[in-house]
Amino acid sequence: MYRAGHLLLRPLTQLLWRPTVVGAEHVPMSGGVILASNHFSFIDSFVIPLTAPRKVRFLAKDAYWQGRGPLALARRGFMDAMGAIPVDRQSSRAAQDSLDAALEVLRAGDAFGIYPEGTRSRDGRLYRGRTGVAWLALTAGVPVVPVSLSGTAQVMPIGATRPRVAPVTVRFGPPIDVARRWAGVPQGRARREVTDEVMDAIAALSGQERAAAYNDLPADAHGPAIGT
């Protein structure tokens, strides 16, 4: 399903968004890896898998797999084709369930996409990262590839119901290998410093203004904020 979806969607992506992809060679082609990106738009979770050189899986709210009728069936097929993982956002264990699902992907040797800010930036700034990305990297012992997206806010701004035609740029940075360097360091300190290192790398790629605060998770967010 994933491969068939890509064969159908990649040409459409090239036509509508004309993506410029920089640094794809930095993404390891085998083994577990985290792709940690800034976040502007609902379509970010489709742009990255459609431009990355290997399969990348993201979390998505389980409501996308619910419903009946042709539209619901098409929506489920689309999410499956993109390799999305359903998560119940209403569960009291949503954050931990999300981490567990991501860890399963990484331990299977696959690539997992995450937004350390937790939710989409509404003002264009890059917010403080939540430490779920570091917990995953340290627990699974996998590298983190920083990713910068630009243009996706113009393709599908927050509140829009249909994507627009606009150019998109995706930049992949060199992988950050954190597991060895932080072995033996107290977990709380390691998670915070690894997260800050990842956010610094994303900022260097994106050139965004930094925000010292966390980005609040709105009620209409498309996935749980992983980590605290």
SEDRENTOR-895539 format. One record per residue (C-alpha): chain; z, x, y. Coordinates in Angstrom, 2 decimals. Each point is the difference from the previous one (the first is absolute). Layout:
! residues N
cadena = A&z = Z&x = X&y = Y
...
This chain:
! residues 228
cadena = A&z = 0.00&x = 0.00&y = 0.00
cadena = A&z = 0.93&x = 2.79&y = 2.42
cadena = A&z = -3.22&x = 1.95&y = -0.58
cadena = A&z = -2.14&x = -3.13&y = 0.27
cadena = A&z = 1.75&x = -0.98&y = 3.21
cadena = A&z = -0.69&x = 3.40&y = 1.51
cadena = A&z = -3.67&x = -0.11&y = -0.95
cadena = A&z = -0.29&x = -3.29&y = 1.86
cadena = A&z = 2.24&x = 0.72&y = 2.98
cadena = A&z = -0.86&x = 3.60&y = 0.92
cadena = A&z = -3.50&x = -0.86&y = 1.28
cadena = A&z = 1.46&x = -2.85&y = 2.06
cadena = A&z = 2.63&x = 2.36&y = 1.39
cadena = A&z = -2.68&x = 2.46&y = 1.05
cadena = A&z = -2.00&x = -2.75&y = 1.68
cadena = A&z = 2.82&x = -1.66&y = 1.94
cadena = A&z = 2.48&x = 2.77&y = 0.78
cadena = A&z = -2.11&x = 3.18&y = -0.27
cadena = A&z = 3.06&x = 1.97&y = -1.10
cadena = A&z = 0.31&x = 3.65&y = 0.93
cadena = A&z = 2.01&x = 1.76&y = -2.71
cadena = A&z = 1.56&x = 3.39&y = 0.68
cadena = A&z = 1.92&x = 2.17&y = -2.45
cadena = A&z = -0.62&x = -1.96&y = -3.21
cadena = A&z = 0.09&x = 3.33&y = -1.83
cadena = A&z = 3.75&x = 0.14&y = 0.67
cadena = A&z = 0.66&x = -2.89&y = -2.40
cadena = A&z = 0.83&x = 1.36&y = -3.49
cadena = A&z = -2.39&x = -1.49&y = -2.52
cadena = A&z = 2.56&x = -0.26&y = -2.78
cadena = A&z = 3.73&x = -0.56&y = -0.38
cadena = A&z = 2.40&x = -2.17&y = 1.93
cadena = A&z = -0.31&x = 0.22&y = 3.78
cadena = A&z = 1.19&x = -2.02&y = 2.98
cadena = A&z = -2.38&x = -0.81&y = 2.86
cadena = A&z = 2.23&x = -0.64&y = 3.02
cadena = A&z = -1.79&x = -1.59&y = 2.95
cadena = A&z = 0.53&x = -1.42&y = 3.45
cadena = A&z = -0.52&x = -3.75&y = 0.09
cadena = A&z = -1.82&x = -2.29&y = 2.45
cadena = A&z = -1.70&x = -2.79&y = -1.91
cadena = A&z = -0.05&x = -2.14&y = -3.13
cadena = A&z = -3.25&x = 1.73&y = -1.02
cadena = A&z = 1.63&x = 3.45&y = -0.15
cadena = A&z = 0.84&x = -0.59&y = -3.66
cadena = A&z = -3.70&x = -0.54&y = -0.70
cadena = A&z = -1.43&x = 2.72&y = 2.25
cadena = A&z = 2.01&x = 2.78&y = -1.67
cadena = A&z = -0.97&x = -0.88&y = -3.62
cadena = A&z = -3.63&x = -0.44&y = 1.06
cadena = A&z = -0.15&x = 3.43&y = 1.65
cadena = A&z = 2.32&x = 2.09&y = -2.19
cadena = A&z = -1.64&x = 2.11&y = -2.74
cadena = A&z = 2.17&x = -1.58&y = -2.72
cadena = A&z = 1.64&x = -3.30&y = -0.81
cadena = A&z = 2.90&x = -0.84&y = 2.32
cadena = A&z = 2.42&x = -2.87&y = -0.64
cadena = A&z = 1.97&x = -1.92&y = 2.63
cadena = A&z = 2.61&x = -2.73&y = -0.08
cadena = A&z = -0.88&x = -3.53&y = 1.12
cadena = A&z = 1.99&x = -3.21&y = 0.19
cadena = A&z = -0.30&x = -2.06&y = -3.15
cadena = A&z = -1.16&x = -3.04&y = 1.95
cadena = A&z = -3.53&x = 1.47&y = -0.11
cadena = A&z = -0.04&x = -0.64&y = -3.76
cadena = A&z = 1.17&x = -3.60&y = 0.30
cadena = A&z = -1.84&x = -3.26&y = 0.59
cadena = A&z = -2.83&x = -1.87&y = -1.66
cadena = A&z = -3.66&x = -0.55&y = 0.65
cadena = A&z = -2.99&x = 2.25&y = 0.68
cadena = A&z = 1.47&x = 1.68&y = 3.09
cadena = A&z = 3.25&x = 0.85&y = -1.76
cadena = A&z = -1.94&x = 1.34&y = -2.97
cadena = A&z = -2.16&x = 2.14&y = 2.28
cadena = A&z = 3.08&x = 1.29&y = 1.81
cadena = A&z = 1.68&x = 0.99&y = -3.26
cadena = A&z = -3.16&x = 1.70&y = -1.18
cadena = A&z = -0.28&x = 1.92&y = 3.26
cadena = A&z = 3.61&x = 1.21&y = -0.15
cadena = A&z = -0.43&x = 1.06&y = -3.63
cadena = A&z = -3.23&x = 1.79&y = 0.86
cadena = A&z = 1.85&x = 1.99&y = 2.66
cadena = A&z = 2.73&x = 0.99&y = -2.46
cadena = A&z = 2.71&x = -1.80&y = 1.98
cadena = A&z = 3.45&x = -0.49&y = -1.55
cadena = A&z = 1.71&x = -3.39&y = 0.51
cadena = A&z = 3.58&x = 0.05&y = 1.32
cadena = A&z = 2.29&x = -2.95&y = 0.73
cadena = A&z = 0.98&x = 0.54&y = 3.66
cadena = A&z = 2.54&x = -2.83&y = -0.13
cadena = A&z = 2.06&x = 1.61&y = -2.74
cadena = A&z = 3.39&x = 1.46&y = 0.90
cadena = A&z = -1.17&x = 3.11&y = -1.87
cadena = A&z = -3.36&x = 0.23&y = 1.78
cadena = A&z = 0.52&x = 3.54&y = 1.31
cadena = A&z = 1.26&x = 1.38&y = -3.32
cadena = A&z = -2.65&x = -1.87&y = -1.97
cadena = A&z = -2.62&x = 1.56&y = 2.27
cadena = A&z = 1.38&x = 3.49&y = -0.60
cadena = A&z = 0.09&x = -0.61&y = -3.75
cadena = A&z = -3.62&x = -1.21&y = -0.02
cadena = A&z = -1.11&x = 3.01&y = 2.04
cadena = A&z = 1.90&x = 2.40&y = -2.24
cadena = A&z = -1.70&x = -1.47&y = -3.06
cadena = A&z = -3.41&x = 0.66&y = 1.59
cadena = A&z = 0.90&x = 3.61&y = 0.83
cadena = A&z = 1.46&x = 0.74&y = -3.42
cadena = A&z = -3.22&x = -1.28&y = -1.56
cadena = A&z = -1.81&x = 2.75&y = 1.92
cadena = A&z = -1.64&x = -2.29&y = 2.56
cadena = A&z = -0.20&x = -0.04&y = 3.79
cadena = A&z = 2.21&x = -2.33&y = 2.00
cadena = A&z = -0.49&x = -0.97&y = 3.65
cadena = A&z = 2.96&x = -0.60&y = 2.29
cadena = A&z = 0.72&x = -0.62&y = 3.68
cadena = A&z = 3.21&x = 1.86&y = 0.88
cadena = A&z = 0.33&x = -2.00&y = 3.24
cadena = A&z = 0.62&x = -3.05&y = -2.18
cadena = A&z = -2.32&x = -2.34&y = 1.88
cadena = A&z = -2.93&x = 0.00&y = 2.42
cadena = A&z = 0.28&x = 1.57&y = 3.44
cadena = A&z = -0.59&x = -2.61&y = 2.68
cadena = A&z = -0.14&x = 2.39&y = 2.94
cadena = A&z = -1.91&x = 2.93&y = -1.50
cadena = A&z = 3.01&x = 2.31&y = -0.20
cadena = A&z = 1.10&x = 1.77&y = -3.17
cadena = A&z = 3.50&x = -1.16&y = -0.90
cadena = A&z = 2.78&x = 1.78&y = -1.85
cadena = A&z = -0.62&x = 0.23&y = -3.73
cadena = A&z = 2.13&x = -1.75&y = -2.58
cadena = A&z = 1.21&x = 2.25&y = -2.77
cadena = A&z = -1.56&x = -1.85&y = -2.95
cadena = A&z = -2.96&x = 2.38&y = 0.13
cadena = A&z = 2.33&x = 2.98&y = -0.46
cadena = A&z = 1.97&x = -1.72&y = -2.76
cadena = A&z = -3.22&x = -0.57&y = -1.92
cadena = A&z = -1.29&x = 3.54&y = 0.52
cadena = A&z = 3.29&x = 1.61&y = -1.01
cadena = A&z = 0.67&x = -2.34&y = -2.93
cadena = A&z = -3.51&x = 0.17&y = -1.45
cadena = A&z = -0.50&x = 3.66&y = 0.93
cadena = A&z = -3.39&x = -0.66&y = 1.62
cadena = A&z = -1.66&x = 1.24&y = 3.21
cadena = A&z = -0.57&x = -2.11&y = 3.10
cadena = A&z = -3.41&x = -0.08&y = 1.70
cadena = A&z = 0.32&x = -1.10&y = 3.65
cadena = A&z = -2.67&x = -2.46&y = 1.13
cadena = A&z = -1.10&x = -1.06&y = 3.48
cadena = A&z = -1.91&x = -3.20&y = 0.68
cadena = A&z = -1.69&x = -0.88&y = 3.27
cadena = A&z = -2.19&x = -2.97&y = 0.89
cadena = A&z = 1.48&x = -2.44&y = -2.50
cadena = A&z = 1.93&x = -1.81&y = 2.75
cadena = A&z = -3.36&x = -0.80&y = 1.58
cadena = A&z = -1.51&x = -1.15&y = -3.29
cadena = A&z = 2.80&x = -2.46&y = -0.68
cadena = A&z = 2.73&x = -0.22&y = 2.66
cadena = A&z = 3.35&x = -1.53&y = -0.85
cadena = A&z = -0.43&x = -3.79&y = 0.05
cadena = A&z = -3.75&x = 0.09&y = -0.69
cadena = A&z = -1.30&x = -1.97&y = -2.98
cadena = A&z = -3.36&x = 1.74&y = -0.38
cadena = A&z = -1.00&x = 3.66&y = 0.16
cadena = A&z = -2.27&x = 1.22&y = 2.79
cadena = A&z = -2.68&x = 2.67&y = 0.06
cadena = A&z = 1.41&x = 3.29&y = 1.32
cadena = A&z = -0.01&x = 3.67&y = -1.04
cadena = A&z = 2.94&x = 1.36&y = -1.97
cadena = A&z = 1.21&x = 3.55&y = -0.51
cadena = A&z = 2.15&x = 1.15&y = -2.93
cadena = A&z = 1.54&x = 3.48&y = 0.00
cadena = A&z = 1.71&x = 1.49&y = -3.05
cadena = A&z = 2.29&x = 2.97&y = 0.61
cadena = A&z = 1.05&x = 2.84&y = -2.32
cadena = A&z = 2.48&x = -1.09&y = -2.67
cadena = A&z = 3.69&x = 0.59&y = 0.65
cadena = A&z = 1.75&x = 1.27&y = -3.13
cadena = A&z = 3.64&x = -0.91&y = 0.52
cadena = A&z = 1.64&x = -0.11&y = -3.44
cadena = A&z = 0.50&x = 3.75&y = -0.49
cadena = A&z = 1.06&x = 0.78&y = 3.57
cadena = A&z = 2.74&x = -2.64&y = 0.00
cadena = A&z = 1.45&x = 0.52&y = -3.46
cadena = A&z = 3.79&x = 0.22&y = 0.21
cadena = A&z = 0.20&x = -1.34&y = 3.57
cadena = A&z = 2.25&x = -3.08&y = 0.54
cadena = A&z = -2.15&x = -3.07&y = -0.56
cadena = A&z = 0.68&x = -1.71&y = 3.32
cadena = A&z = -0.95&x = 3.07&y = 2.02
cadena = A&z = -3.03&x = 0.71&y = -2.17
cadena = A&z = -1.37&x = -3.55&y = 0.33
cadena = A&z = 0.37&x = -0.01&y = 3.78
cadena = A&z = -1.53&x = 3.41&y = 0.56
cadena = A&z = -2.88&x = -0.55&y = -2.43
cadena = A&z = -0.78&x = -3.32&y = 1.70
cadena = A&z = 0.03&x = 1.66&y = 3.42
cadena = A&z = -2.34&x = 2.72&y = -1.28
cadena = A&z = -2.42&x = -2.63&y = -1.29
cadena = A&z = 0.10&x = -1.88&y = 3.31
cadena = A&z = -0.62&x = 3.22&y = 1.92
cadena = A&z = -3.08&x = 0.62&y = -2.15
cadena = A&z = -1.30&x = -3.55&y = 0.59
cadena = A&z = 0.56&x = 0.42&y = 3.75
cadena = A&z = -1.92&x = 3.29&y = 0.00
cadena = A&z = -2.96&x = -1.75&y = -1.62
cadena = A&z = 0.09&x = -3.17&y = 2.11
cadena = A&z = 1.09&x = 1.32&y = 3.41
cadena = A&z = 2.13&x = -3.13&y = 0.48
cadena = A&z = 2.89&x = -0.22&y = 2.40
cadena = A&z = 3.27&x = 0.12&y = -1.92
cadena = A&z = 2.72&x = -2.64&y = 0.08
cadena = A&z = 3.57&x = 1.07&y = -0.82
cadena = A&z = 0.97&x = -3.42&y = -1.40
cadena = A&z = -0.85&x = -1.76&y = -3.24
cadena = A&z = -2.70&x = -2.64&y = 0.13
cadena = A&z = 1.53&x = -3.43&y = -0.70
cadena = A&z = -1.45&x = -1.92&y = -2.93
cadena = A&z = -1.39&x = -3.37&y = 1.22
cadena = A&z = 0.17&x = -3.17&y = -2.06
cadena = A&z = -3.77&x = 0.02&y = -0.59
cadena = A&z = -0.19&x = 3.57&y = -1.31
cadena = A&z = -2.24&x = 0.57&y = -3.02
cadena = A&z = 2.48&x = 2.03&y = -2.02
cadena = A&z = 3.60&x = 1.16&y = -0.10
cadena = A&z = 1.13&x = 3.00&y = 2.00
cadena = A&z = 0.62&x = 2.58&y = -2.71
cadena = A&z = 3.16&x = 1.99&y = 0.57
cadena = A&z = 2.64&x = 0.00&y = 2.66
